[in-house]
């Protein structure tokens, strides 16, 4: 009888152990699920069903400066990639006064929102001893793939004001990833091997930025309804701003007209100190 009781007691203890282990396993499973939820990418705070857009043109009026022809005689590999001698890209005008390579972004109006960092990288390519694109945008923290497509020695020398600078050597065809954690407009980039190679990277903490096309057109899509200050940045002409109101399903118009009179003004790099140019556009004096 005593032996039988001992057997029953041992069986009960084993069952209890399995039950406790089972509960522990359930708890562990809950923890894993929570971890998976934490690891899931954050969602945009903007309701696409109520969003609107901003679209417009960046133009230049007056006599456009002539861009110098680049002599690539010392780099036959790069010269062979161009059907005609390339020119400097500091000023690219299109038809009807359109101005290309202007970085346009929301400067004010999104302060209350937090946006997820994109998981895909943007690419700054070195091809034909030129940076492509000449002006690039990315979100804070987003990977920027620095690519050497020439197979000859390049280096990427980035000189931000608010972020940590870097100087990356790329002697062969290769990719290198870097990122900037702090919003900064703009970050100059150059190649110390080829002095004509320059580029600019605009870093913002939201996805609402774009670079004007060859015809000067530019758009910012999917903005939540509200009032915004949009800024346009050009490497030689400085900055201009436009106030717009975005409504659900609507497309607000913006327009930036740079003029010959403001050419040669100081151009903002990094965190700006607001100074007013005599004709009313914003510049920075370092």
C-alpha positions as CSV (number, residue, x, y, z in Angstrom):
1,X,0.0,0.0,0.0
2,X,2.9,2.3,1.0
3,X,4.7,1.4,-2.3
4,X,1.6,2.2,-4.3
5,X,1.2,5.6,-2.7
6,X,4.9,6.4,-3.4
7,X,4.3,5.5,-7.1
8,X,1.2,7.7,-7.3
9,X,3.1,10.6,-5.6
10,X,6.0,10.3,-8.1
11,X,3.6,10.2,-11.0
12,X,1.9,13.4,-9.7
13,X,5.3,15.1,-9.4
14,X,6.2,14.3,-13.0
15,X,2.9,15.5,-14.2
16,X,3.4,18.8,-12.3
17,X,6.9,19.2,-13.8
18,X,5.5,18.7,-17.3
19,X,2.7,21.2,-16.7
20,X,5.1,23.8,-15.3
21,X,7.4,23.3,-18.2
22,X,4.5,23.6,-20.6
23,X,3.5,26.9,-19.0
24,X,7.1,28.0,-19.2
25,X,7.2,27.1,-22.9
26,X,4.0,29.1,-23.5
27,X,5.5,32.1,-21.7
28,X,8.7,31.7,-23.8
29,X,6.6,31.6,-26.9
30,X,4.9,34.8,-25.9
31,X,8.3,36.4,-25.4
32,X,9.4,35.3,-28.9
33,X,6.2,36.7,-30.4
34,X,6.8,40.0,-28.6
35,X,10.3,40.1,-29.9
36,X,9.1,39.5,-33.4
37,X,6.6,42.3,-33.0
38,X,9.4,44.6,-31.8
39,X,11.6,43.6,-34.7
40,X,8.8,44.3,-37.3
41,X,9.4,47.5,-39.3
42,X,7.7,50.6,-38.0
43,X,4.8,51.8,-40.1
44,X,4.4,55.3,-41.6
45,X,2.3,57.6,-39.4
46,X,0.5,58.9,-42.5
47,X,-2.9,57.6,-43.5
48,X,-2.6,57.2,-47.3
49,X,-6.4,57.6,-47.7
50,X,-6.2,61.2,-46.4
51,X,-2.9,62.3,-48.0
52,X,-2.3,64.9,-50.6
53,X,0.5,66.0,-52.9
54,X,2.7,69.0,-53.7
55,X,4.0,69.6,-57.2
56,X,5.6,72.4,-59.2
57,X,8.6,73.8,-61.0
58,X,12.0,75.2,-60.2
59,X,13.1,77.8,-62.8
60,X,15.9,80.2,-63.4
61,X,15.6,83.6,-65.1
62,X,18.5,85.5,-66.6
63,X,21.8,84.5,-68.2
64,X,22.9,81.1,-67.0
65,X,26.6,80.7,-66.1
66,X,28.6,78.6,-68.5
67,X,29.9,75.3,-67.0
68,X,33.5,74.5,-67.8
69,X,34.3,71.4,-69.9
70,X,36.1,68.7,-68.0
71,X,39.4,67.4,-69.3
72,X,39.6,63.7,-68.7
73,X,42.7,63.2,-70.8
74,X,44.5,61.6,-67.9
75,X,41.8,59.1,-67.3
76,X,41.2,57.2,-70.6
77,X,38.9,54.7,-68.8
78,X,36.5,57.4,-67.8
79,X,36.9,59.5,-71.0
80,X,35.8,56.5,-73.1
81,X,32.4,56.4,-71.3
82,X,31.4,59.9,-72.6
83,X,30.4,60.4,-76.2
84,X,31.0,64.1,-75.8
85,X,33.3,65.9,-73.3
86,X,31.4,66.2,-70.0
87,X,30.9,69.6,-68.3
88,X,30.7,70.6,-64.7
89,X,27.3,70.1,-63.2
90,X,27.0,73.1,-60.9
91,X,24.3,74.6,-63.1
92,X,22.1,72.5,-65.3
93,X,19.3,74.3,-67.1
94,X,16.5,72.8,-69.2
95,X,13.9,73.9,-71.6
96,X,11.6,76.9,-70.6
97,X,14.0,77.9,-67.9
98,X,13.7,74.7,-65.9
99,X,16.5,74.2,-63.3
100,X,17.8,70.7,-62.5
101,X,19.6,69.4,-59.5
102,X,17.7,71.4,-56.9
103,X,17.0,69.6,-53.6
104,X,13.4,70.3,-52.5
105,X,12.1,69.1,-49.2
106,X,9.6,69.8,-46.4
107,X,11.5,72.1,-44.0
108,X,8.6,72.8,-41.5
109,X,5.3,71.1,-40.8
110,X,6.2,67.5,-39.9
111,X,7.7,68.1,-36.4
112,X,5.1,66.1,-34.6
113,X,5.5,62.9,-36.7
114,X,8.2,60.2,-36.6
115,X,9.0,58.2,-39.7
116,X,10.6,54.7,-40.0
117,X,14.0,54.5,-41.5
118,X,13.9,52.9,-45.0
119,X,15.4,49.5,-45.2
120,X,16.6,49.9,-48.8
121,X,19.7,51.9,-49.6
122,X,20.1,54.8,-52.0
123,X,23.1,54.7,-54.4
124,X,25.8,57.3,-55.1
125,X,27.6,55.9,-58.1
126,X,31.0,56.8,-59.5
127,X,30.8,56.2,-63.3
128,X,32.9,57.9,-66.0
129,X,34.7,59.8,-63.2
130,X,31.4,61.6,-62.4
131,X,29.1,61.2,-59.3
132,X,25.7,60.0,-60.2
133,X,23.4,61.5,-59.2
134,X,25.0,64.9,-58.7
135,X,22.4,65.7,-56.0
136,X,21.1,62.9,-53.8
137,X,18.6,62.7,-50.9
138,X,18.3,60.2,-48.1
139,X,16.6,59.9,-44.7
140,X,18.6,60.1,-41.5
141,X,20.0,56.7,-40.7
142,X,19.3,55.3,-44.2
143,X,22.1,53.4,-45.9
144,X,23.9,55.1,-48.7
145,X,25.7,52.7,-51.0
146,X,28.9,54.3,-52.4
147,X,29.7,52.5,-55.6
148,X,32.8,52.5,-57.8
149,X,31.7,51.5,-61.3
150,X,35.0,52.6,-63.0
151,X,37.4,50.1,-61.5
152,X,40.0,52.8,-61.0
153,X,41.0,54.6,-57.8
154,X,38.3,56.9,-56.4
155,X,37.8,58.2,-52.9
156,X,34.6,59.6,-51.4
157,X,35.3,62.5,-49.1
158,X,32.2,63.7,-47.3
159,X,32.4,66.9,-45.3
160,X,29.2,67.3,-43.2
161,X,28.8,70.0,-40.5
162,X,26.5,68.2,-38.0
163,X,27.4,64.6,-38.9
164,X,30.7,62.7,-38.7
165,X,32.8,63.2,-41.8
166,X,34.4,60.3,-43.6
167,X,36.9,59.6,-46.4
168,X,36.5,56.2,-48.1
169,X,39.1,54.9,-50.6
170,X,37.8,52.6,-53.4
171,X,40.6,51.3,-55.7
172,X,38.5,48.8,-57.6
173,X,34.9,48.1,-58.5
174,X,33.2,47.8,-55.2
175,X,30.4,49.0,-52.9
176,X,30.7,50.7,-49.5
177,X,27.8,51.5,-47.2
178,X,27.6,54.6,-45.0
179,X,24.8,56.6,-43.3
180,X,24.3,59.9,-41.6
181,X,22.2,59.8,-38.4
182,X,21.4,63.5,-38.2
183,X,19.3,65.6,-40.6
184,X,21.6,68.0,-42.6
185,X,21.0,70.0,-45.7
186,X,23.5,69.8,-47.5
187,X,26.5,67.6,-47.2
188,X,29.2,68.2,-49.9
189,X,31.1,65.2,-51.3
190,X,34.2,65.2,-53.5
191,X,36.8,62.9,-54.9
192,X,40.3,64.0,-54.0
193,X,41.7,61.9,-56.9
194,X,39.6,63.7,-59.5
195,X,39.1,67.3,-58.5
196,X,36.1,67.9,-60.8
197,X,34.0,65.1,-59.1
198,X,31.5,66.7,-56.7
199,X,28.2,65.8,-55.3
200,X,25.8,66.9,-52.6
201,X,23.7,64.8,-50.2
202,X,20.6,66.1,-48.4
203,X,19.7,64.3,-45.2
204,X,16.2,64.8,-43.7
205,X,14.2,62.9,-41.0
206,X,11.2,62.2,-43.2
207,X,10.5,60.8,-46.7
208,X,9.3,64.1,-48.3
209,X,12.2,65.2,-50.4
210,X,13.0,65.2,-54.1
211,X,15.5,66.5,-56.7
212,X,14.3,68.6,-59.6
213,X,14.5,66.9,-63.0
214,X,16.1,68.2,-66.2
215,X,13.0,70.2,-66.9
216,X,12.8,71.7,-63.4
217,X,9.8,69.6,-62.4
218,X,9.5,68.3,-58.8
219,X,6.9,66.7,-56.6
220,X,6.4,65.5,-53.1
221,X,3.7,62.9,-52.8
222,X,1.7,61.4,-49.9
223,X,1.8,64.3,-47.4
224,X,-0.7,64.4,-44.6
225,X,-3.1,67.4,-44.8
226,X,-1.6,70.5,-43.3
227,X,0.5,73.6,-43.8
228,X,4.1,73.3,-44.8
229,X,7.2,75.3,-45.6
230,X,9.0,73.8,-48.6
231,X,12.6,74.7,-49.2
232,X,14.5,74.5,-52.5
233,X,18.4,74.3,-52.3
234,X,20.8,74.9,-55.2
235,X,24.6,74.7,-54.8
236,X,25.2,78.1,-56.5
237,X,22.0,80.0,-56.0
238,X,21.2,79.3,-52.3
239,X,17.8,78.6,-51.0
240,X,14.2,79.7,-51.4
241,X,11.0,78.7,-49.5
242,X,7.4,78.3,-50.4
243,X,4.4,78.0,-48.1
244,X,1.8,75.4,-49.2
245,X,-1.4,73.9,-47.8
246,X,-2.0,70.2,-48.5
247,X,-5.6,68.9,-48.6
248,X,-6.9,65.3,-48.8
249,X,-6.6,64.1,-52.3
250,X,-5.5,67.4,-53.6
251,X,-2.2,68.6,-55.2
252,X,-0.9,71.9,-53.9
253,X,1.3,74.0,-56.2
254,X,4.7,75.3,-55.4
255,X,7.0,77.5,-57.5
256,X,10.6,78.5,-57.1
257,X,12.2,81.1,-59.4
258,X,15.9,81.7,-59.0
259,X,17.3,84.7,-60.7
260,X,20.6,85.8,-62.1
261,X,20.8,88.5,-59.4
262,X,21.2,86.0,-56.6
263,X,24.0,83.9,-58.3
264,X,27.2,83.9,-56.2
265,X,25.4,84.4,-52.8
266,X,26.6,82.2,-49.9
267,X,25.0,78.8,-50.0
268,X,23.8,76.9,-46.9
269,X,25.8,73.9,-45.8
270,X,24.8,72.0,-42.7
271,X,22.7,73.8,-40.0
272,X,21.7,77.2,-41.4
273,X,22.1,80.6,-39.9
274,X,19.3,82.6,-41.3
275,X,20.4,85.7,-43.2
276,X,18.2,87.7,-45.6
277,X,19.6,88.5,-49.0
278,X,18.6,92.0,-50.3
279,X,16.2,90.4,-52.8
280,X,14.5,88.4,-50.1
281,X,15.9,84.9,-50.5
282,X,17.5,83.0,-47.6
283,X,21.3,82.6,-47.6
284,X,23.9,81.6,-45.0
285,X,27.0,83.4,-44.0
286,X,29.6,81.1,-42.5
